[in-house]
C-alpha cells in the first residue's frame, strides 16, 4: 500500500484506556440503533488530532432528545443497588446551568405545574426528595476538569483530598447522576482536555455505582462553532461508554435565541416559574431543560423497574 494512503487513512482500534480500568466493562452497544463498533476509520491527514477527527464524525441532529436505555446503564444500576445506592436519588453534576434554584429544584418543593405532562407525576414523586438537595458537584465556573479536583470542593461538606464529584456521591448517595458540562469548558479547556476530563467524570461515576445520564449542553451564542465541537465530544463519550444521553442541544435549537439569555451562555427563563411546564414557558431554556430531564429520568426509572 502506498505510504501516502497509509498516512491519509489509519484503521484504529477504538478503545479507551479509562474504560479498560472499569469494573463494569461491557461490550459497547451503540445508541440510536447503530451496531457496536469494533474498528473505525479515522482520517488523520495533516496530523489531525484523534479527538477532533472522531468528534467530527458525529451528526448532532441524528441523536434524539431523549435517551435510549442501554445495557451498560442496567449493569451499573444493579451494581449500585448491591452497594446501597439510593434508587430514588439523583445528583446534579455540572456548571451554573445545573445549580439548584432553576434546575429541577421546584419539583422538590411542590412548586410546579406539569400542565399537559401529568404522565410525569410518578417520576416526580419518585425522585422529588432529591430534586431540591444542594449539589456539591455543580456551581458557577466548574468544568469537567475542576469537578475532579479537590481544590474546588466545599471544605464544610467534603473530606480532605475529596473531589466535588466524589463528595457529592458520598453525601447524597445517588442512583443516577445528571451530568452536563461544556459551557465553561469551551472557553477554559482544549477539546482534548475536555474529552479527557469528561471521560474521567463518567468513569468515576460508573466506578461509584452511579448511572451517568449525560447531556449535551446549550449553544454558546458567542462561540457557536466551538459549541458544536464540544457537543460532538459529549456524544462521542456517551457512545464510547454506551450510557444514556439527553440531547439538550437539539431540544433547545428551535427556541427563540436557542433558549439562551442575553449574556449569551446561561439558559434563559422562566417567564413564570421554572417548574411551570406550560406554554409559553416551555419556549425558554430552564423550563424546557426541566421537562426533557424529567422525561429522560422517566425512561430510565421505568426501564430499571421493568428489568
N, C-alpha and C positions, 0 to 999 in steps of 0.2 A: 504494500500500500504506500503511495507517495507520502513523503514527510509532510507536505502541505495539508493533505487530507487529515492526517493524524492530529495536527495542531489545530485544525478547524473543528473537529468533532471528536470528543472523547466520551466513550461509554463509561459511566461512573456507577459503581455500586452504591445505591442510595442507602445510607445508614447514618445514624447519629451516635457519636460516642457517648453522649449523655444518655440516650435510650439504652445503650448496652449495659449501663450500670444499674438499670431499673430492676427492682424485684418483681415488677408486674409486666415484664416484657411479653408482648404478644405480637403475632404477625400483624402488620399494619393493614387493616381493611379500610380502603379509601372511602370517603364520604361521597355523596352526590351520585351514587350508582356506578362509580368508577371501579375498575378492577384494581386490586392491590398491585403496587409497582415493585418489581424486584430490581430492574435496571431502568435507567433514564438517560436519554441522550441530551447532553447539555453543550451548547456552543460556547467554547472558551476562546474564540478567536480574539486576537489582540490583547490577550491577558485579562479578559473579562472575569470579574470576581464570581466565584461559585454561588455565593448567596444571592447576588443580583441576577445571575443567569437563571437560577431556579425560581426566584420570585417573579421574573418577567414572564414565566410560563403560566402564571395564574391569571385567569379572567375573573375579576371580582363580581361581574354580573352573572356568572354561572353558578354561584353558590347561593342557596335560598336564605331568606332571613332567619328562619327557624332551624334548629339543629336536627340532624339525624341521630338516632340512638345508635351507639356503637358498642361493639363487644368489649372494647377497652374500658369504656365507662362502666359497663356492668361488672367487669372484673375488679376495677378499682373500688367501686361502691361496696361490693361484697367483702373485699379485704378491709375496707374501712369499718364495716359493721362488726367484723371479728375483733377489731381493735377498739371498739366502743365509740366510734364516731356517731354524732347525733344526726339521724336521718332527716330531722325537721329543722336543721340549722344551716344557713348559708353564710359565707363570708364574702365581703366585697374587697376586691384587690385591684388597685389602680391609682389614678391621679385625681385631680379636682373634680372631674366629671363623675366620679364614683363615691364622693363623700356623702355623708348621711342625709342631709336635710332634704334634698330633692330626689335622690335616687332610692326608691323603694321605702323610704322612711315612713311616709304617710300610711302605708299599708300595715305597718306595725303599730300604728296609733289609732286605728279605726277612723282615719281622716281621708276616706276615699269614696269614689263613686265609680263602680265598674261599668255603668252605662249599658251598652249592648254586649258587654263581655261578662255577663253573670256566670257563664260557664267556668270562669276562673276563680270563683269563690272558694272551691275546695282547696286549690293550691295556695291561695292567700291564707286560708285557715291553717293549713299545714305548716307554712313557714313564717307565719306572722310574728311570732315571738322574737325572731332573729332579725327581722327587717329593720327594726329601729335600734339595733345594737350599734354602739360605736365601733368602728373598724380601726384596727391598728396597722392595716396594710393598704390604706388609701388616704392620701391627703395631698394638698397643694404641692406641686413641684416634683412629685415622686415619678420615677421612671422604672423601667424593667431591670435596671442595674441597681438602683438605690434601694429598692424593696428587699434586696438580698443582703444589704449592708447594715450592720448593727448600729452604725453611727446615726442612722435615720430612725431608729426605734425609740419608742416612748419609754423613758427611763423609769416612769412611775408604774408601768404595767409589764414591761419586758425584762427578762433576765439578762445579766451581763453577757455580752457577746451574742445575744439572740437577735436575729434579723426581724424587721417588721413582719415579713411573711410568716415565719415560723412562730413568732409571738402571737400573731392573730390566730393561727391554727391551734396553738396550745390554749389560749384564753377562751376561745369560743367553741372549739371542738366541732367544726362543721363537717357535714357530709358532702357539701358542694361548695365550690368557690367560683364566683363570677369574676372573671379576670379581664380587664381591659386596659391596655397600655398603648401608647403611640403618640398622643397629642404632645406631651413634653419630650418624648424620645426623639422625634424627628428634628428637634432644634438643639438637642444636647448630646445625642449619640449618633455614631455612624450606623449605616444599615447592618454591618457585621456585628457591632456591639449590641444593637437592638435584637438581632437574631439570637445571639449567644445568651443575652440576658433573659429573653422571653422563654427560650428553651429550658434554661435553668429554673425559672419560675414554675413552668409546667412540670418538669422533672421532680422538683422538691414537693410540689403539690401531690403528685402521684405517689411519691415515696411516703408521704404523710397519710396516705389512705383517704385522700380528699379528691373528689371528682372535679377536674378542671372544666369549667364551662367558659371557653374562650370567646372573646368578642372582637370583631373589627371595631374601629373607632371612627368618630365623625371626621368629616373633611375639615382640614385646617385651611381656612379661606386665604391665608397669606401664603401657604405652601401647598397648593393643590396637588402638584405632581409628586412631591415627597409623601403626601398623604396616601396616594395610590400605592407607591412603592412600599411604604411601611405596612399598609394593609395587606398587600400581597404577601409580605413576610409573615404576617399573622396567620393568614390562611394556610400558607405552606407549613408553618409549625403545627397547626391543627391537623393537617393531613398527615404529616410525618408521625405524629403521636396517636393518630386515629382517635381524637377526642371531639366532643360536641362543639359546634361553632355557631355563634349568633352572628349573622352578617348585618350588624347595625348600620354600617356604611350604606348598604343597599337600601335599607328601610328609610334612611334619612335623606337620601339623594333627591327624591321628588318634592320635599318640603320647601316652602319659601326659605331662601338663604340656607338651604340644606340643614335646617334646624339649628343654626349657629347664631350666637349672639353678636352684638356689634363689635366685640373685641376680637372677633374672627376665629376663636377656638373653643370657647365654652359653649355647651349646649344652651339653647335659649328656652324661654318659657319658665313656668306655665302662665297661661292667661288667667286662670283661676287658681287651681291647686295642682300640685304635682301628682296627686292621686286621683284626679278627675280624668277618667278615660272616655270623655265625650268630645264631640266636635264643638267648636273648632280647636279645643285644647290640644287635640292629637295632631294638629298641624304645627306643633312646636316640639323642640328636641327632647326635653326631660320627660314629659308625659308619654311620648312615643317610645322612648327607651324603656320606661317602666312597663308599658304594655308588652313589648316584644320580649322583655326579660321574664315577665310572668308567664307568657306563653311558652317560652323555652323551658322554664322550670317545670311547667305543667307536662311538657313532653317527657322530661327525664323522670319526674316523680311517678307518673303513670307507668312508664316503662319499668322502673325499678320495682314497683308494686306488682306488675304483671309477671316479672321474672323472678 
